[in-house]
């Protein structure tokens, strides 16, 4: 049977491993279940699956996105308040707003920008607004609480971002799915090659046929641009 495992995604390889283990355990050929090559494949799968579920993410992506959304939202509200007062340039508040407009213009709209760009722009804006000449205008406008809300949102985003980077660094120190993938690929290839070699021996034909169907279905999924489908919800045996 064809066993080019490199064509499958990280998740796809995990699915194939699960299917191979499941088919073997469900088959009547008891010798396969105790074979050292099968046990090795099962062991490598059990080590690999948690890495796939981790998916190289810290699990903090949603929290970071929510924090950035609040930064953008507060920034949008703050700039709208300034722009609204700038419509009355002859008033005291209007003059203060006009004085703040160049600073806000340098920051930009920041609606569809990447998080890194938004973070840097808001950081620069807050640094400008902290200068005495601009602080007085913020006081005149009466938007001190709004400016502080923007600063607090930016600080919260920075905290989450730093924690996420630290978590990513910790993940890099652990066994990665790249290493685990190589081990699982090798173990599966060895086991499937063994079953292929045994297909002419009585009692091994059905197992070979079932595993061959697993690999055929996986290749078809790739050709259709899909991930291989799991054939059971059962977890691999331990």
Backbone as JSON, one array per atom type, in Angstrom:
{
  "sequence": "XXXXXXXXXXXXXXXXXXXXXXXXXXXXXXXXXXXXXXXXXXXXXXXXXXXXXXXXXXXXXXXXXXXXXXXXXXXXXXXXXXXXXXXXXXXXXXXXXXXXXXXXXXXXXXXXXXXXXXXXXXXXXXXXXXXXXXXXXXXXXXXXXXXXXXXXXXXXXXXXXXXXXXXXXXXXXXXXXXXXXXXXXXXXXXXXXXXXXXXXXXXXXXXXXXXXXXXXXXXXXXXXXXXXXXXXXXXXXX",
  "N": [[0.85, -1.2, 0.0], [0.35, 2.35, -0.51], [2.27, 4.65, 1.27], [2.94, 7.4, 1.67], [3.42, 9.59, 3.88], [4.12, 12.21, 4.24], [2.58, 14.01, 2.87], [0.43, 14.8, 4.28], [-1.33, 16.96, 6.56], [-0.49, 18.25, 9.86], [-2.64, 17.65, 11.58], [-3.94, 15.86, 9.92], [-2.16, 13.67, 9.78], [-2.3, 12.79, 12.39], [-4.94, 11.91, 12.45], [-4.84, 9.79, 10.59], [-3.1, 8.09, 11.97], [-4.7, 7.47, 14.2], [-6.78, 6.14, 12.92], [-5.45, 3.93, 11.85], [-4.62, 2.61, 14.2], [-7.12, 2.07, 15.36], [-8.38, 0.4, 13.41], [-6.65, -1.77, 13.47], [-6.95, -2.68, 16.13], [-9.58, -3.46, 16.05], [-9.58, -5.55, 14.34], [-9.5, -9.11, 13.68], [-7.05, -10.3, 13.79], [-4.98, -11.22, 16.11], [-2.25, -11.34, 16.46], [-1.24, -9.1, 15.31], [-1.88, -7.05, 17.07], [-0.19, -7.35, 19.19], [2.21, -7.08, 18.08], [5.5, -5.79, 17.87], [6.04, -3.64, 16.18], [3.54, -2.51, 15.74], [2.87, -1.76, 18.36], [4.81, 0.16, 18.78], [4.04, 2.12, 16.94], [1.59, 2.8, 18.06], [2.41, 3.83, 20.51], [3.91, 6.08, 19.7], [1.89, 7.54, 18.5], [0.24, 8.14, 20.69], [1.91, 9.86, 21.99], [2.14, 11.89, 20.17], [-0.44, 12.93, 19.6], [-1.35, 14.7, 21.78], [0.29, 16.9, 21.28], [-0.65, 17.78, 18.87], [-3.23, 18.53, 19.56], [-2.57, 20.63, 21.18], [-1.62, 22.26, 19.27], [0.39, 24.1, 18.89], [-0.33, 26.51, 20.06], [-0.83, 29.02, 22.52], [-3.22, 29.23, 23.64], [-4.1, 31.68, 24.27], [-4.85, 33.36, 22.33], [-7.48, 34.32, 21.76], [-7.96, 35.88, 23.99], [-6.0, 37.83, 23.69], [-6.83, 38.99, 21.27], [-9.31, 40.02, 22.05], [-8.48, 41.92, 23.89], [-7.08, 43.66, 22.22], [-9.19, 44.49, 20.61], [-10.62, 46.06, 22.39], [-8.8, 48.12, 22.78], [-8.79, 49.29, 20.2], [-11.48, 50.03, 20.05], [-11.76, 51.88, 22.19], [-9.93, 53.76, 21.33], [-11.15, 54.62, 18.97], [-13.5, 55.78, 19.99], [-12.43, 57.82, 21.58], [-11.06, 59.45, 19.69], [-13.2, 60.24, 18.14], [-14.6, 61.87, 19.89], [-12.82, 63.99, 20.17], [-12.71, 64.89, 17.51], [-15.35, 65.68, 17.18], [-15.58, 67.94, 18.86], [-13.82, 69.56, 17.53], [-15.28, 70.56, 15.49], [-16.23, 72.91, 16.29], [-14.43, 75.31, 16.17], [-14.12, 77.87, 17.23], [-14.66, 77.88, 19.86], [-13.58, 77.39, 23.3], [-13.13, 74.69, 23.91], [-13.16, 73.74, 21.35], [-10.85, 74.83, 20.21], [-8.92, 73.5, 21.7], [-9.37, 70.92, 20.83], [-8.72, 71.13, 18.11], [-6.03, 71.59, 18.35], [-5.21, 69.11, 19.14], [-5.69, 67.53, 16.97], [-3.57, 67.14, 14.94], [-1.89, 65.29, 16.25], [-3.52, 63.06, 16.56], [-4.01, 62.54, 13.91], [-1.53, 61.68, 13.03], [-1.42, 59.22, 14.25], [-3.38, 57.8, 12.92], [-6.21, 55.97, 11.43], [-6.51, 53.27, 12.13], [-8.28, 51.1, 11.83], [-8.33, 48.71, 10.28], [-5.85, 47.64, 10.63], [-2.9, 45.63, 11.41], [-2.32, 43.99, 14.58], [0.18, 44.59, 15.73], [0.9, 46.99, 14.49], [-1.19, 48.68, 15.28], [-0.82, 48.65, 18.04], [1.72, 49.89, 18.29], [1.17, 52.42, 17.2], [-0.8, 53.46, 18.92], [0.67, 53.47, 21.24], [2.58, 55.46, 20.65], [0.84, 57.62, 20.36], [-0.23, 57.89, 22.96], [2.08, 58.56, 24.33], [2.57, 61.07, 23.25], [0.28, 62.44, 24.1], [0.78, 62.56, 26.76], [2.51, 64.62, 27.12], [3.03, 67.87, 28.5], [1.97, 70.09, 27.01], [-0.07, 68.96, 25.55], [-1.55, 67.62, 27.42], [-2.86, 69.63, 28.79], [-4.75, 70.42, 26.91], [-6.35, 68.16, 26.8], [-7.46, 68.21, 29.32], [-8.9, 70.59, 29.14], [-10.77, 69.86, 27.2], [-12.16, 68.01, 28.64], [-11.86, 65.28, 28.56], [-10.36, 63.57, 30.06], [-10.96, 61.13, 31.55], [-11.58, 59.44, 29.41], [-9.22, 59.36, 27.96], [-7.65, 58.09, 29.82], [-8.95, 55.67, 29.91], [-8.31, 54.64, 27.43], [-5.56, 54.39, 27.75], [-5.49, 52.49, 29.8], [-6.62, 50.29, 28.53], [-4.69, 49.79, 26.59], [-2.53, 49.12, 28.23], [-3.51, 46.77, 29.37], [-3.67, 45.17, 27.1], [-0.95, 44.99, 26.44], [-0.01, 43.52, 28.63], [-1.27, 41.03, 28.28], [-0.19, 40.33, 25.82], [2.55, 40.09, 26.39], [2.5, 37.95, 28.2], [1.6, 35.97, 26.5], [3.71, 35.75, 24.69], [5.67, 34.84, 26.42], [4.58, 32.37, 27.08], [4.65, 31.12, 24.6], [7.37, 30.94, 24.29], [7.95, 29.1, 26.27], [6.68, 26.88, 25.21], [8.29, 26.33, 23.05], [10.41, 25.15, 24.21], [9.65, 22.62, 24.73], [9.03, 19.24, 23.55], [8.35, 19.28, 20.16], [5.68, 19.17, 17.68], [6.82, 18.76, 15.28], [9.08, 17.18, 15.69], [7.81, 15.02, 16.9], [6.2, 14.27, 14.82], [7.95, 13.17, 12.91], [8.78, 10.88, 14.24], [6.35, 9.5, 14.49], [5.6, 9.17, 11.8], [7.66, 7.46, 10.89], [7.22, 5.2, 12.52], [4.63, 4.44, 11.74], [5.03, 3.92, 9.01], [6.79, 1.73, 9.15], [5.18, -0.17, 10.43], [2.99, -0.43, 8.64], [4.35, -1.32, 6.4], [5.17, -3.76, 7.31], [2.7, -5.11, 7.64], [1.93, -5.13, 4.99], [3.86, -6.82, 3.93], [3.06, -9.16, 5.11], [0.67, -9.78, 3.97], [0.19, -11.92, 2.3], [0.07, -14.08, 3.93], [-1.92, -16.41, 5.62], [-4.73, -15.18, 7.37], [-3.94, -12.56, 7.61], [-4.87, -11.13, 5.51], [-7.32, -9.66, 5.63], [-6.77, -7.6, 7.46], [-4.74, -6.24, 6.12], [-6.22, -5.38, 3.89], [-8.12, -3.69, 5.09], [-6.5, -1.67, 6.23], [-5.31, -0.72, 3.95], [-7.5, 0.46, 2.75], [-7.89, 2.55, 4.52], [-5.67, 4.15, 3.97], [-6.12, 4.71, 1.27], [-8.49, 6.21, 1.41], [-7.53, 8.4, 2.81], [-5.7, 9.51, 0.99], [-7.46, 10.22, -1.04], [-8.94, 12.19, 0.23], [-7.02, 14.22, 0.45], [-6.62, 14.81, -2.25], [-9.05, 15.95, -2.77], [-8.87, 18.21, -1.39], [-9.37, 18.14, 1.31], [-9.29, 17.32, 4.86], [-8.19, 14.17, 6.13], [-10.69, 11.89, 7.27], [-11.8, 10.97, 10.52], [-12.45, 7.68, 11.53], [-13.58, 6.75, 13.73], [-14.69, 7.68, 17.01], [-13.33, 6.77, 19.06], [-10.66, 6.83, 21.37], [-7.13, 6.34, 20.84], [-5.67, 3.24, 21.82], [-4.04, 2.73, 24.97]],
  "CA": [[0.0, 0.0, 0.0], [1.1, 3.6, -0.58], [2.36, 5.24, 2.61], [3.63, 8.69, 1.65], [2.77, 10.31, 4.98], [4.55, 13.6, 4.27], [1.62, 14.86, 2.16], [-0.69, 15.13, 5.16], [-1.13, 18.02, 7.55], [-0.25, 17.79, 11.22], [-3.89, 17.04, 12.04], [-4.22, 14.73, 9.05], [-1.33, 12.55, 10.18], [-2.87, 12.3, 13.64], [-6.15, 11.17, 12.09], [-4.41, 8.53, 9.98], [-2.59, 7.25, 13.05], [-5.84, 7.0, 14.98], [-7.51, 5.16, 12.12], [-4.63, 2.71, 11.76], [-4.71, 1.94, 15.49], [-8.49, 1.59, 15.53], [-8.61, -0.74, 12.5], [-5.87, -2.9, 13.97], [-7.55, -3.19, 17.36], [-10.87, -4.05, 15.73], [-9.37, -6.72, 13.48], [-9.42, -10.4, 14.37], [-5.67, -10.78, 13.83], [-4.44, -10.89, 17.42], [-0.79, -11.21, 16.38], [-0.93, -7.7, 14.93], [-2.08, -6.18, 18.23], [0.94, -7.49, 20.11], [3.43, -6.93, 17.31], [6.32, -4.7, 18.37], [5.93, -2.48, 15.29], [2.25, -1.87, 16.02], [2.95, -1.13, 19.68], [5.64, 1.36, 18.62], [3.2, 3.11, 16.27], [0.59, 3.22, 19.04], [3.12, 4.66, 21.5], [4.25, 7.37, 19.09], [0.63, 8.26, 18.3], [-0.2, 8.66, 21.98], [2.79, 10.98, 22.32], [1.96, 12.92, 19.15], [-1.78, 13.52, 19.64], [-1.46, 15.88, 22.64], [0.98, 18.02, 20.65], [-1.55, 18.27, 17.83], [-4.31, 19.23, 20.24], [-2.0, 21.89, 21.63], [-1.58, 23.01, 18.01], [1.36, 25.18, 18.97], [-0.92, 27.76, 20.48], [-0.82, 29.2, 23.96], [-4.6, 29.31, 24.09], [-4.35, 33.06, 24.68], [-5.13, 34.16, 21.14], [-8.77, 35.0, 21.89], [-7.81, 36.91, 25.02], [-5.21, 38.91, 23.1], [-7.68, 39.65, 20.28], [-10.32, 40.8, 22.78], [-7.79, 43.08, 24.47], [-6.82, 44.59, 21.12], [-10.48, 45.05, 20.18], [-10.97, 47.13, 23.33], [-7.9, 49.25, 22.46], [-9.3, 49.94, 18.99], [-12.77, 50.63, 20.37], [-11.53, 53.08, 23.0], [-9.25, 54.73, 20.46], [-12.15, 55.17, 18.06], [-14.39, 56.66, 20.76], [-11.67, 59.0, 22.01], [-10.81, 60.32, 18.54], [-14.48, 60.82, 17.71], [-14.91, 62.96, 20.8], [-11.95, 65.11, 19.8], [-13.14, 65.4, 16.21], [-16.65, 66.35, 17.34], [-15.33, 69.27, 19.41], [-13.09, 70.35, 16.53], [-16.28, 71.18, 14.61], [-16.53, 74.24, 16.85], [-13.07, 75.84, 16.37], [-14.08, 79.17, 17.89], [-14.89, 77.7, 21.29], [-12.38, 76.99, 24.04], [-12.94, 73.24, 23.71], [-12.87, 73.53, 19.94], [-9.44, 75.16, 20.0], [-8.15, 72.41, 22.29], [-9.53, 69.77, 19.93], [-7.94, 71.41, 16.89], [-4.62, 71.43, 18.71], [-4.94, 67.68, 19.27], [-5.92, 66.85, 15.7], [-2.35, 66.64, 14.27], [-1.39, 64.11, 16.97], [-4.41, 61.95, 16.22], [-3.82, 62.25, 12.48], [-0.3, 60.89, 12.9], [-1.72, 57.86, 14.69], [-4.15, 57.17, 11.85], [-7.53, 55.44, 11.77], [-6.24, 52.01, 12.83], [-9.44, 50.21, 11.82], [-8.05, 47.4, 9.68], [-4.42, 47.4, 10.72], [-2.48, 44.5, 12.23], [-2.22, 44.32, 16.01], [1.46, 45.21, 16.01], [0.86, 48.39, 14.02], [-2.11, 49.4, 16.15], [-0.17, 48.79, 19.35], [2.78, 50.9, 18.19], [0.57, 53.74, 16.94], [-1.45, 53.92, 20.15], [1.76, 53.74, 22.17], [3.11, 56.78, 20.3], [-0.19, 58.61, 20.66], [-0.29, 58.07, 24.41], [3.3, 59.27, 24.71], [2.37, 62.47, 22.86], [-0.76, 63.02, 24.95], [1.32, 62.73, 28.12], [3.29, 65.85, 27.16], [2.27, 68.95, 29.15], [1.22, 70.95, 26.09], [-1.27, 68.25, 25.1], [-2.33, 67.28, 28.61], [-3.73, 70.77, 29.09], [-5.87, 70.39, 25.97], [-7.23, 67.06, 27.21], [-8.19, 68.72, 30.49], [-9.86, 71.58, 28.63], [-11.84, 69.12, 26.52], [-12.9, 67.21, 29.61], [-11.82, 63.87, 28.15], [-9.33, 62.88, 30.83], [-11.33, 59.73, 31.8], [-11.54, 58.69, 28.15], [-7.8, 59.15, 27.65], [-7.17, 57.08, 30.77], [-9.54, 54.39, 29.5], [-7.49, 54.18, 26.31], [-4.27, 53.98, 28.31], [-5.71, 51.25, 30.56], [-6.85, 49.22, 27.54], [-3.39, 49.5, 25.98], [-1.73, 48.42, 29.24], [-4.06, 45.41, 29.49], [-3.25, 44.44, 25.9], [0.48, 44.72, 26.57], [0.16, 42.47, 29.63], [-1.67, 39.76, 27.65], [0.76, 40.06, 24.75], [3.8, 39.63, 27.01], [2.23, 36.61, 28.73], [1.49, 35.04, 25.37], [5.06, 35.54, 24.19], [6.36, 33.99, 27.4], [4.02, 31.03, 26.96], [5.17, 30.57, 23.35], [8.76, 30.6, 24.55], [7.94, 27.86, 27.04], [6.3, 25.8, 24.31], [9.42, 26.02, 22.18], [11.36, 24.35, 24.96], [9.14, 21.26, 24.83], [9.05, 18.44, 22.32], [7.42, 19.86, 19.21], [4.99, 18.24, 16.79], [7.72, 18.46, 14.16], [9.87, 16.01, 16.1], [6.87, 13.93, 17.1], [5.7, 13.84, 13.51], [8.95, 12.3, 12.29], [8.75, 9.61, 14.95], [5.11, 8.81, 14.16], [5.68, 8.77, 10.4], [8.54, 6.3, 10.8], [6.57, 4.06, 13.17], [3.51, 4.01, 10.9], [5.58, 3.31, 7.79], [7.33, 0.41, 9.49], [4.08, -1.09, 10.72], [2.22, -0.68, 7.42], [5.2, -2.13, 5.53], [5.12, -5.12, 7.87], [1.41, -5.71, 7.29], [1.98, -5.37, 3.55], [4.68, -8.02, 3.71], [2.35, -10.32, 5.65], [-0.65, -9.91, 3.38], [0.03, -13.23, 1.66], [-0.02, -15.1, 4.97], [-3.31, -16.6, 6.05], [-5.15, -14.45, 8.56], [-3.49, -11.17, 7.54], [-5.43, -10.47, 4.32], [-8.36, -8.69, 5.99], [-6.13, -6.44, 8.08], [-4.08, -5.49, 5.04], [-7.26, -4.75, 3.08], [-8.72, -2.58, 5.85], [-5.52, -0.6, 6.35], [-5.16, -0.17, 2.61], [-8.65, 1.35, 2.55], [-7.62, 3.74, 5.33], [-4.71, 4.98, 3.25], [-6.78, 5.17, 0.04], [-9.42, 7.27, 1.79], [-6.73, 9.57, 3.19], [-5.17, 10.11, -0.24], [-8.6, 10.82, -1.73], [-9.26, 13.43, 0.94], [-6.02, 15.22, 0.07], [-6.91, 15.23, -3.63], [-10.27, 16.76, -2.73], [-8.58, 19.39, -0.59], [-9.96, 17.96, 2.63], [-8.52, 16.58, 5.85], [-8.65, 12.79, 6.31], [-11.76, 11.79, 8.26], [-11.64, 9.97, 11.57], [-13.46, 6.66, 11.33], [-14.15, 6.41, 15.04], [-14.45, 8.66, 18.07], [-12.59, 6.09, 20.11], [-9.28, 7.26, 21.54], [-6.17, 5.25, 20.65], [-5.41, 2.44, 23.02], [-2.84, 3.09, 25.72]],
  "C": [[0.88, 1.25, 0.0], [1.09, 4.27, 0.79], [3.19, 6.51, 2.63], [2.96, 9.61, 2.66], [3.12, 11.8, 5.01], [3.54, 14.54, 3.62], [0.49, 15.34, 3.07], [-0.33, 16.23, 6.16], [-0.84, 17.4, 8.9], [-1.47, 17.05, 11.76], [-4.2, 15.79, 11.23], [-3.43, 13.49, 9.44], [-1.86, 11.94, 11.48], [-4.11, 11.45, 13.37], [-5.81, 9.81, 11.49], [-3.91, 7.57, 11.05], [-3.71, 6.66, 13.88], [-6.61, 5.92, 14.22], [-6.75, 3.83, 12.01], [-4.72, 1.91, 13.06], [-6.09, 1.32, 15.68], [-8.76, 0.34, 14.68], [-7.87, -1.97, 13.01], [-6.51, -3.52, 15.2], [-8.89, -3.87, 17.11], [-10.74, -5.32, 14.91], [-9.2, -8.0, 14.31], [-7.99, -10.92, 14.51], [-4.99, -10.33, 15.13], [-2.93, -10.67, 17.39], [-0.38, -9.78, 16.04], [-0.96, -6.8, 16.15], [-0.92, -6.24, 19.22], [2.28, -7.34, 19.39], [4.2, -5.68, 17.76], [6.22, -3.45, 17.49], [4.6, -1.74, 15.49], [2.3, -1.13, 17.35], [3.78, 0.15, 19.63], [4.82, 2.47, 17.97], [2.16, 3.67, 17.25], [1.21, 4.16, 20.08], [3.42, 6.05, 20.93], [2.99, 8.21, 18.83], [0.16, 8.9, 19.6], [0.67, 9.83, 22.45], [2.53, 12.16, 21.4], [0.62, 13.66, 19.29], [-1.9, 14.73, 20.56], [-0.79, 17.11, 22.04], [0.12, 18.63, 19.56], [-2.69, 19.05, 18.46], [-3.84, 20.58, 20.76], [-1.89, 22.86, 20.45], [-0.67, 24.22, 18.06], [0.75, 26.52, 19.32], [-0.9, 27.84, 22.0], [-2.23, 29.19, 24.51], [-4.98, 30.71, 24.51], [-4.7, 33.96, 23.51], [-6.42, 34.96, 21.26], [-8.69, 36.13, 22.9], [-7.04, 38.11, 24.46], [-6.04, 39.69, 22.09], [-8.74, 40.53, 20.96], [-9.7, 42.06, 23.38], [-7.5, 44.12, 23.4], [-8.11, 45.25, 20.63], [-10.9, 46.2, 21.09], [-10.08, 48.35, 23.09], [-8.44, 50.01, 21.26], [-10.61, 50.66, 19.26], [-12.61, 51.92, 21.17], [-10.84, 54.17, 22.19], [-10.26, 55.41, 19.54], [-13.07, 56.15, 18.79], [-13.67, 57.96, 21.15], [-11.47, 59.97, 20.84], [-12.1, 60.97, 18.03], [-14.88, 61.99, 18.6], [-14.09, 64.2, 20.47], [-12.43, 65.73, 18.5], [-14.47, 66.15, 16.31], [-16.47, 67.77, 17.88], [-14.61, 70.17, 18.4], [-14.03, 71.01, 15.52], [-16.68, 72.58, 15.09], [-15.21, 74.94, 17.18], [-12.99, 77.18, 17.09], [-14.32, 79.07, 19.39], [-13.59, 77.27, 21.97], [-12.09, 75.5, 23.83], [-12.58, 72.94, 22.26], [-11.41, 73.79, 19.63], [-8.54, 74.05, 20.56], [-8.19, 71.18, 21.39], [-8.7, 69.94, 18.67], [-6.46, 71.21, 17.16], [-4.23, 69.94, 18.81], [-5.05, 66.93, 17.95], [-4.65, 66.34, 15.01], [-1.79, 65.37, 14.92], [-2.2, 62.88, 16.6], [-4.24, 61.56, 14.76], [-2.57, 61.4, 12.26], [-0.53, 59.43, 13.31], [-2.5, 57.1, 13.62], [-5.48, 56.63, 12.34], [-7.45, 54.11, 12.51], [-7.41, 51.03, 12.84], [-9.11, 48.81, 11.32], [-6.56, 47.07, 9.69], [-4.11, 46.18, 11.57], [-2.24, 44.95, 13.66], [-0.9, 45.03, 16.35], [1.5, 46.67, 15.64], [-0.03, 49.23, 14.92], [-1.45, 49.67, 17.5], [0.89, 49.89, 19.33], [2.21, 52.29, 18.01], [-0.08, 54.3, 18.19], [-0.4, 54.25, 21.21], [2.35, 55.13, 21.92], [2.12, 57.88, 20.63], [-0.24, 58.92, 22.15], [0.94, 58.82, 24.93], [3.18, 60.76, 24.4], [1.38, 63.15, 23.81], [-0.28, 63.26, 26.37], [2.17, 63.99, 28.25], [2.43, 67.0, 27.71], [1.42, 69.78, 28.19], [-0.05, 70.3, 25.57], [-2.16, 67.85, 26.27], [-3.3, 68.39, 28.96], [-4.94, 70.8, 28.17], [-6.86, 69.29, 26.32], [-8.08, 67.48, 28.4], [-9.26, 69.7, 30.05], [-11.04, 70.89, 27.96], [-12.7, 68.32, 27.49], [-12.92, 65.73, 29.25], [-10.7, 63.11, 28.87], [-9.71, 61.43, 31.11], [-11.23, 58.86, 30.55], [-10.09, 58.39, 27.75], [-7.22, 58.08, 28.56], [-7.73, 55.7, 30.43], [-8.75, 53.79, 28.35], [-6.16, 53.67, 26.82], [-4.4, 52.64, 29.05], [-5.9, 50.06, 29.62], [-5.53, 48.8, 26.89], [-2.5, 48.73, 26.96], [-2.19, 46.97, 29.38], [-3.65, 44.56, 28.29], [-1.77, 44.05, 26.0], [0.74, 43.57, 27.54], [-0.15, 41.1, 29.02], [-0.64, 39.35, 26.6], [2.07, 39.5, 25.29], [3.62, 38.21, 27.55], [2.19, 35.58, 27.61], [2.87, 34.73, 24.79], [5.86, 34.63, 25.12], [5.89, 32.54, 27.28], [4.54, 30.35, 25.69], [6.62, 30.13, 23.55], [8.87, 29.28, 25.31], [7.63, 26.67, 26.15], [7.48, 25.37, 23.43], [10.44, 25.13, 22.88], [10.92, 22.89, 25.09], [9.25, 20.55, 23.5], [7.99, 18.99, 21.37], [6.78, 18.79, 18.35], [5.86, 17.9, 15.58], [8.55, 17.22, 14.47], [8.96, 14.8, 16.25], [6.35, 13.38, 15.79], [6.67, 12.86, 12.86], [8.92, 10.91, 12.92], [7.51, 8.81, 14.56], [5.12, 8.33, 12.71], [6.51, 7.49, 10.25], [7.86, 5.05, 11.36], [5.42, 3.53, 12.31], [4.0, 3.33, 9.63], [6.09, 1.9, 8.05], [6.22, -0.6, 9.72], [3.3, -1.42, 9.46], [3.03, -1.51, 6.43], [5.19, -3.58, 6.0], [3.82, -5.82, 7.49], [1.34, -6.01, 5.8], [2.76, -6.64, 3.24], [3.95, -9.28, 4.15], [1.04, -10.61, 4.94], [-0.89, -11.27, 2.7], [-0.08, -14.36, 2.65], [-1.46, -15.18, 5.46], [-3.6, -15.86, 7.36], [-4.78, -12.98, 8.55], [-4.16, -10.4, 6.39], [-6.43, -9.37, 4.67], [-7.76, -7.42, 6.6], [-5.45, -5.58, 7.02], [-5.11, -4.71, 4.23], [-7.85, -3.53, 3.79], [-7.76, -1.39, 5.96], [-5.27, 0.07, 5.0], [-6.29, 0.8, 2.3], [-8.49, 2.65, 3.33], [-6.72, 4.7, 4.56], [-5.31, 5.52, 1.95], [-7.71, 6.35, 0.34], [-8.67, 8.55, 2.15], [-6.19, 10.29, 1.96], [-6.28, 10.81, -1.03], [-8.97, 12.15, -1.08], [-8.3, 14.55, 0.55], [-6.29, 15.73, -1.35], [-8.13, 16.13, -3.71], [-10.08, 18.02, -1.89], [-9.17, 19.33, 0.8], [-8.97, 17.28, 3.58], [-9.04, 15.15, 5.89], [-9.69, 12.74, 7.43], [-11.48, 10.7, 9.28], [-12.75, 8.95, 11.41], [-14.07, 6.19, 12.63], [-13.86, 7.52, 16.02], [-13.62, 8.07, 19.19], [-11.15, 6.58, 20.17], [-8.34, 6.09, 21.28], [-5.94, 4.5, 21.95], [-4.12, 2.86, 23.68], [-2.17, 1.82, 26.23]]
}
